[in-house]
Amino acid sequence: MDECKMLRLQNGGELAYVEYGSATGPPVLFFHGGPSSRTMAQLTDTAARELGVKIISADRPGIRDSTFQPNRKLVDWPEIVESASDLPAAQRFEANRPICDSAENWNRVCRGDQLK
């Protein structure tokens, strides 16, 4: 599952991502730190297989194969992640333990708002 895949974003850019772990497991979104890229999640592959989860790890804009977005701010990231809800595997998100069953709720977690 090391193959780079691309997702077209609403802003016209592309988000590069890769999947690790179980091909059929529930998805867990992995966000790399800097300086790093989507391949940082390769470190989770063995544990993810043992736990039966699929790790979806994307490059942040301007990193490796994802489109650079000039003037992007940290607070723009949740909207980009919301686009990841278009991924076939991303039906349910888990972020910092709260279960997020929609991209809207994911954005709420990122903003610190209450979940619906």
MARVO-665034 format. One line per field, with one value per atom (N, C-alpha, C): atom name; x, y, z; residue in one letter; residue number from 1. Coordinates in nm, 3 decimals, always signed. Layout:
atomo <- CA;...;
c1 <- X;...;
c2 <- Y;...;
c3 <- Z;...;
residuo <- A;...;
num <- NUM;...;
//
This chain:
atomo <- N;CA;C;N;CA;C;N;CA;C;N;CA;C;N;CA;C;N;CA;C;N;CA;C;N;CA;C;N;CA;C;N;CA;C;N;CA;C;N;CA;C;N;CA;C;N;CA;C;N;CA;C;N;CA;C;N;CA;C;N;CA;C;N;CA;C;N;CA;C;N;CA;C;N;CA;C;N;CA;C;N;CA;C;N;CA;C;N;CA;C;N;CA;C;N;CA;C;N;CA;C;N;CA;C;N;CA;C;N;CA;C;N;CA;C;N;CA;C;N;CA;C;N;CA;C;N;CA;C;N;CA;C;N;CA;C;N;CA;C;N;CA;C;N;CA;C;N;CA;C;N;CA;C;N;CA;C;N;CA;C;N;CA;C;N;CA;C;N;CA;C;N;CA;C;N;CA;C;N;CA;C;N;CA;C;N;CA;C;N;CA;C;N;CA;C;N;CA;C;N;CA;C;N;CA;C;N;CA;C;N;CA;C;N;CA;C;N;CA;C;N;CA;C;N;CA;C;N;CA;C;N;CA;C;N;CA;C;N;CA;C;N;CA;C;N;CA;C;N;CA;C;N;CA;C;N;CA;C;N;CA;C;N;CA;C;N;CA;C;N;CA;C;N;CA;C;N;CA;C;N;CA;C;N;CA;C;N;CA;C;N;CA;C;N;CA;C;N;CA;C;N;CA;C;N;CA;C;N;CA;C;N;CA;C;N;CA;C;N;CA;C;N;CA;C;N;CA;C;N;CA;C;N;CA;C;N;CA;C;N;CA;C;N;CA;C;N;CA;C;N;CA;C;N;CA;C;N;CA;C;N;CA;C;N;CA;C;N;CA;C;N;CA;C;N;CA;C;N;CA;C;N;CA;C;N;CA;C;N;CA;C;N;CA;C;N;CA;C;N;CA;C;N;CA;C;
c1 <- +0.080;+0.000;+0.085;+0.202;+0.290;+0.262;+0.162;+0.135;+0.076;+0.136;+0.086;-0.042;-0.144;-0.272;-0.296;-0.379;-0.405;-0.554;-0.586;-0.724;-0.735;-0.828;-0.851;-0.926;-0.873;-0.934;-1.033;-1.120;-1.220;-1.156;-1.036;-0.968;-0.889;-0.899;-0.830;-0.695;-0.641;-0.513;-0.529;-0.419;-0.421;-0.357;-0.413;-0.363;-0.310;-0.180;-0.119;-0.137;-0.173;-0.188;-0.148;-0.128;-0.092;-0.165;-0.189;-0.257;-0.162;-0.167;-0.088;-0.183;-0.134;-0.214;-0.306;-0.421;-0.520;-0.597;-0.602;-0.672;-0.822;-0.875;-1.020;-1.061;-0.965;-0.995;-1.057;-1.111;-1.166;-1.053;-1.081;-0.974;-0.939;-0.810;-0.757;-0.670;-0.701;-0.623;-0.497;-0.383;-0.253;-0.202;-0.165;-0.115;+0.031;+0.118;+0.262;+0.295;+0.405;+0.458;+0.560;+0.635;+0.734;+0.871;+0.972;+0.969;+0.950;+0.847;+0.816;+0.719;+0.667;+0.570;+0.481;+0.394;+0.299;+0.366;+0.491;+0.559;+0.599;+0.587;+0.614;+0.523;+0.403;+0.306;+0.347;+0.447;+0.496;+0.539;+0.580;+0.619;+0.502;+0.380;+0.261;+0.211;+0.268;+0.214;+0.196;+0.299;+0.290;+0.185;+0.188;+0.091;-0.051;-0.067;-0.200;-0.254;-0.167;-0.210;-0.254;-0.176;-0.210;-0.342;-0.369;-0.493;-0.609;-0.580;-0.685;-0.740;-0.657;-0.702;-0.624;-0.685;-0.620;-0.575;-0.446;-0.391;-0.394;-0.455;-0.454;-0.370;-0.258;-0.163;-0.143;-0.173;-0.162;-0.044;+0.011;+0.110;+0.036;+0.090;+0.032;+0.061;-0.017;+0.005;+0.149;+0.207;+0.344;+0.449;+0.408;+0.501;+0.495;+0.610;+0.623;+0.529;+0.426;+0.342;+0.213;+0.185;+0.065;+0.091;-0.011;+0.000;+0.031;+0.129;+0.161;+0.045;+0.012;-0.094;-0.037;-0.008;+0.048;-0.048;+0.007;-0.069;-0.158;-0.133;-0.211;-0.175;-0.276;-0.258;-0.289;-0.243;-0.270;-0.419;-0.497;-0.642;-0.711;-0.638;-0.694;-0.692;-0.614;-0.598;-0.729;-0.816;-0.941;-1.025;-1.027;-1.102;-1.040;-0.908;-0.841;-0.873;-0.870;-0.904;-1.049;-1.136;-1.275;-1.283;-1.196;-1.192;-1.157;-1.082;-1.046;-1.167;-1.279;-1.400;-1.451;-1.396;-1.430;-1.360;-1.260;-1.190;-1.287;-1.285;-1.377;-1.364;-1.243;-1.221;-1.260;-1.279;-1.299;-1.447;-1.505;-1.645;-1.658;-1.554;-1.560;-1.420;-1.408;-1.278;-1.260;-1.136;-1.103;-0.987;-1.008;-0.906;-0.893;-0.775;-0.751;-0.860;-0.905;-1.003;-1.149;-1.195;-1.337;-1.367;-1.478;-1.517;-1.590;-1.543;-1.602;-1.665;-1.797;-1.865;-1.895;-1.840;-1.859;-1.746;-1.724;-1.621;-1.657;-1.787;-1.830;-1.786;-1.806;-1.763;-1.612;-1.539;-1.393;-1.351;-1.415;-1.383;-1.412;-1.519;-1.552;-1.442;-1.390;-1.281;-1.160;-1.126;-1.009;-1.026;-1.147;-1.173;-1.196;-1.210;-1.237;-1.383;-1.473;-1.616;-1.673;-1.796;-1.867;-1.906;-1.903;-1.952;-2.103;-2.163;-2.309;-2.349;
c2 <- -0.119;+0.000;+0.126;+0.126;+0.241;+0.334;+0.304;+0.379;+0.517;+0.620;+0.756;+0.771;+0.826;+0.853;+1.003;+1.053;+1.197;+1.224;+1.330;+1.373;+1.517;+1.544;+1.680;+1.758;+1.874;+1.956;+2.055;+2.107;+2.204;+2.331;+2.364;+2.485;+2.462;+2.340;+2.308;+2.241;+2.244;+2.179;+2.029;+1.962;+1.817;+1.786;+1.687;+1.640;+1.498;+1.480;+1.348;+1.272;+1.145;+1.065;+0.920;+0.847;+0.706;+0.634;+0.506;+0.426;+0.319;+0.298;+0.194;+0.112;-0.001;-0.083;-0.176;-0.203;-0.296;-0.229;-0.294;-0.239;-0.227;-0.309;-0.310;-0.255;-0.208;-0.159;-0.021;+0.019;+0.154;+0.257;+0.370;+0.468;+0.553;+0.580;+0.673;+0.771;+0.900;+1.001;+1.033;+1.032;+1.059;+1.191;+1.286;+1.415;+1.429;+1.432;+1.443;+1.581;+1.587;+1.714;+1.766;+1.863;+1.914;+1.906;+1.894;+1.870;+1.721;+1.688;+1.549;+1.543;+1.423;+1.404;+1.286;+1.251;+1.142;+1.011;+0.992;+0.864;+0.844;+0.948;+0.932;+0.824;+0.812;+0.715;+0.571;+0.552;+0.416;+0.350;+0.433;+0.382;+0.317;+0.345;+0.289;+0.162;+0.126;+0.018;-0.114;-0.160;-0.289;-0.285;-0.180;-0.169;-0.157;-0.081;-0.063;-0.196;-0.277;-0.410;-0.496;-0.492;-0.571;-0.526;-0.396;-0.341;-0.346;-0.377;-0.386;-0.252;-0.147;-0.015;+0.027;+0.114;+0.171;+0.312;+0.339;+0.472;+0.545;+0.663;+0.748;+0.869;+0.885;+0.991;+1.079;+1.208;+1.302;+1.397;+1.440;+1.548;+1.679;+1.764;+1.897;+1.976;+2.079;+2.157;+2.207;+2.184;+2.226;+2.125;+2.016;+1.911;+1.799;+1.753;+1.645;+1.665;+1.582;+1.583;+1.664;+1.719;+1.802;+1.942;+2.000;+2.132;+2.239;+2.324;+2.439;+2.537;+2.594;+2.693;+2.820;+2.920;+3.044;+3.109;+3.173;+3.246;+3.156;+3.025;+2.934;+2.956;+2.943;+2.957;+2.824;+2.808;+2.687;+2.661;+2.766;+2.750;+2.704;+2.700;+2.651;+2.497;+2.434;+2.288;+2.212;+2.250;+2.174;+2.167;+2.274;+2.273;+2.175;+2.166;+2.070;+1.928;+1.906;+1.774;+1.739;+1.838;+1.813;+1.752;+1.796;+1.737;+1.589;+1.550;+1.409;+1.322;+1.384;+1.305;+1.251;+1.302;+1.250;+1.118;+1.083;+0.957;+0.842;+0.739;+0.627;+0.563;+0.563;+0.496;+0.580;+0.709;+0.799;+0.820;+0.730;+0.742;+0.794;+0.775;+0.808;+0.849;+0.958;+1.007;+0.986;+0.961;+0.962;+1.059;+1.161;+1.263;+1.294;+1.268;+1.297;+1.239;+1.123;+1.043;+1.075;+1.203;+1.217;+1.149;+1.083;+1.021;+1.125;+1.144;+1.243;+1.168;+1.170;+1.093;+1.175;+1.296;+1.376;+1.477;+1.526;+1.628;+1.755;+1.785;+1.903;+1.892;+1.774;+1.756;+1.759;+1.711;+1.719;+1.866;+1.952;+2.094;+2.152;+2.106;+2.153;+2.116;+1.993;+1.950;+2.040;+2.069;+2.152;+2.293;+2.345;+2.479;+2.482;+2.364;+2.358;+2.376;+2.365;+2.378;+2.248;+2.253;+2.134;+2.047;+1.916;+1.824;+1.819;+1.799;+1.785;+1.649;
c3 <- +0.000;+0.000;+0.000;-0.061;-0.065;-0.182;-0.260;-0.382;-0.351;-0.411;-0.395;-0.475;-0.410;-0.475;-0.469;-0.559;-0.564;-0.549;-0.476;-0.458;-0.506;-0.597;-0.646;-0.538;-0.500;-0.397;-0.458;-0.375;-0.420;-0.476;-0.429;-0.476;-0.604;-0.661;-0.785;-0.767;-0.646;-0.619;-0.602;-0.578;-0.553;-0.419;-0.352;-0.224;-0.246;-0.224;-0.238;-0.107;-0.116;+0.005;-0.022;+0.085;+0.078;+0.191;+0.173;+0.274;+0.327;+0.458;+0.524;+0.611;+0.660;+0.750;+0.675;+0.734;+0.678;+0.564;+0.450;+0.333;+0.358;+0.448;+0.470;+0.606;+0.684;+0.818;+0.818;+0.933;+0.945;+0.930;+0.864;+0.838;+0.959;+0.971;+1.070;+0.992;+1.002;+0.932;+1.011;+0.942;+1.002;+0.943;+1.029;+0.982;+1.024;+0.925;+0.954;+1.008;+1.081;+1.128;+1.028;+1.066;+0.973;+1.036;+0.962;+0.818;+0.791;+0.724;+0.697;+0.581;+0.556;+0.448;+0.481;+0.386;+0.405;+0.441;+0.397;+0.420;+0.566;+0.648;+0.792;+0.852;+0.797;+0.849;+0.821;+0.738;+0.714;+0.845;+0.941;+1.072;+1.146;+1.106;+1.171;+1.104;+0.990;+0.907;+0.983;+1.049;+1.120;+1.230;+1.313;+1.422;+1.366;+1.258;+1.198;+1.145;+1.087;+1.040;+1.158;+1.265;+1.384;+1.445;+1.440;+1.496;+1.398;+1.272;+1.171;+1.127;+1.129;+1.084;+0.960;+0.882;+0.764;+0.798;+0.778;+0.798;+0.664;+0.662;+0.544;+0.579;+0.507;+0.537;+0.415;+0.429;+0.318;+0.337;+0.225;+0.229;+0.250;+0.333;+0.347;+0.219;+0.189;+0.067;+0.055;-0.063;-0.089;-0.048;+0.016;+0.056;-0.048;-0.092;-0.191;-0.309;-0.321;-0.442;-0.429;-0.312;-0.297;-0.353;-0.411;-0.473;-0.369;-0.401;-0.315;-0.319;-0.203;-0.194;-0.132;-0.215;-0.160;-0.062;+0.038;+0.141;+0.227;+0.226;+0.308;+0.454;+0.541;+0.685;+0.753;+0.874;+0.950;+0.962;+0.978;+0.994;+0.865;+0.753;+0.627;+0.621;+0.706;+0.701;+0.720;+0.814;+0.830;+0.701;+0.625;+0.499;+0.400;+0.401;+0.313;+0.359;+0.491;+0.544;+0.511;+0.512;+0.476;+0.336;+0.246;+0.111;+0.116;+0.220;+0.233;+0.259;+0.299;+0.318;+0.184;+0.073;-0.059;-0.087;-0.005;-0.026;+0.000;-0.086;-0.065;+0.073;+0.128;+0.257;+0.376;+0.357;+0.471;+0.500;+0.571;+0.610;+0.751;+0.832;+0.974;+1.017;+1.086;+1.129;+1.278;+1.320;+1.463;+1.480;+1.560;+1.580;+1.727;+1.781;+1.923;+2.013;+1.982;+2.054;+2.025;+2.005;+1.974;+1.841;+1.831;+1.706;+1.622;+1.502;+1.412;+1.296;+1.289;+1.186;+1.061;+1.053;+0.932;+0.921;+0.801;+0.781;+0.856;+0.866;+0.941;+1.087;+1.146;+1.285;+1.297;+1.195;+1.196;+1.205;+1.124;+1.129;+1.266;+1.330;+1.464;+1.563;+1.552;+1.642;+1.621;+1.495;+1.466;+1.520;+1.519;+1.568;+1.719;+1.780;+1.923;+1.957;+1.857;+1.880;+1.936;+1.981;+2.028;+1.910;+1.929;+1.827;+1.832;+1.715;+1.710;+1.761;
residuo <- M;M;M;D;D;D;E;E;E;C;C;C;K;K;K;M;M;M;L;L;L;R;R;R;L;L;L;Q;Q;Q;N;N;N;G;G;G;G;G;G;E;E;E;L;L;L;A;A;A;Y;Y;Y;V;V;V;E;E;E;Y;Y;Y;G;G;G;S;S;S;A;A;A;T;T;T;G;G;G;P;P;P;P;P;P;V;V;V;L;L;L;F;F;F;F;F;F;H;H;H;G;G;G;G;G;G;P;P;P;S;S;S;S;S;S;R;R;R;T;T;T;M;M;M;A;A;A;Q;Q;Q;L;L;L;T;T;T;D;D;D;T;T;T;A;A;A;A;A;A;R;R;R;E;E;E;L;L;L;G;G;G;V;V;V;K;K;K;I;I;I;I;I;I;S;S;S;A;A;A;D;D;D;R;R;R;P;P;P;G;G;G;I;I;I;R;R;R;D;D;D;S;S;S;T;T;T;F;F;F;Q;Q;Q;P;P;P;N;N;N;R;R;R;K;K;K;L;L;L;V;V;V;D;D;D;W;W;W;P;P;P;E;E;E;I;I;I;V;V;V;E;E;E;S;S;S;A;A;A;S;S;S;D;D;D;L;L;L;P;P;P;A;A;A;A;A;A;Q;Q;Q;R;R;R;F;F;F;E;E;E;A;A;A;N;N;N;R;R;R;P;P;P;I;I;I;C;C;C;D;D;D;S;S;S;A;A;A;E;E;E;N;N;N;W;W;W;N;N;N;R;R;R;V;V;V;C;C;C;R;R;R;G;G;G;D;D;D;Q;Q;Q;L;L;L;K;K;K;
num <- 1;1;1;2;2;2;3;3;3;4;4;4;5;5;5;6;6;6;7;7;7;8;8;8;9;9;9;10;10;10;11;11;11;12;12;12;13;13;13;14;14;14;15;15;15;16;16;16;17;17;17;18;18;18;19;19;19;20;20;20;21;21;21;22;22;22;23;23;23;24;24;24;25;25;25;26;26;26;27;27;27;28;28;28;29;29;29;30;30;30;31;31;31;32;32;32;33;33;33;34;34;34;35;35;35;36;36;36;37;37;37;38;38;38;39;39;39;40;40;40;41;41;41;42;42;42;43;43;43;44;44;44;45;45;45;46;46;46;47;47;47;48;48;48;49;49;49;50;50;50;51;51;51;52;52;52;53;53;53;54;54;54;55;55;55;56;56;56;57;57;57;58;58;58;59;59;59;60;60;60;61;61;61;62;62;62;63;63;63;64;64;64;65;65;65;66;66;66;67;67;67;68;68;68;69;69;69;70;70;70;71;71;71;72;72;72;73;73;73;74;74;74;75;75;75;76;76;76;77;77;77;78;78;78;79;79;79;80;80;80;81;81;81;82;82;82;83;83;83;84;84;84;85;85;85;86;86;86;87;87;87;88;88;88;89;89;89;90;90;90;91;91;91;92;92;92;93;93;93;94;94;94;95;95;95;96;96;96;97;97;97;98;98;98;99;99;99;100;100;100;101;101;101;102;102;102;103;103;103;104;104;104;105;105;105;106;106;106;107;107;107;108;108;108;109;109;109;110;110;110;111;111;111;112;112;112;113;113;113;114;114;114;115;115;115;116;116;116;
//
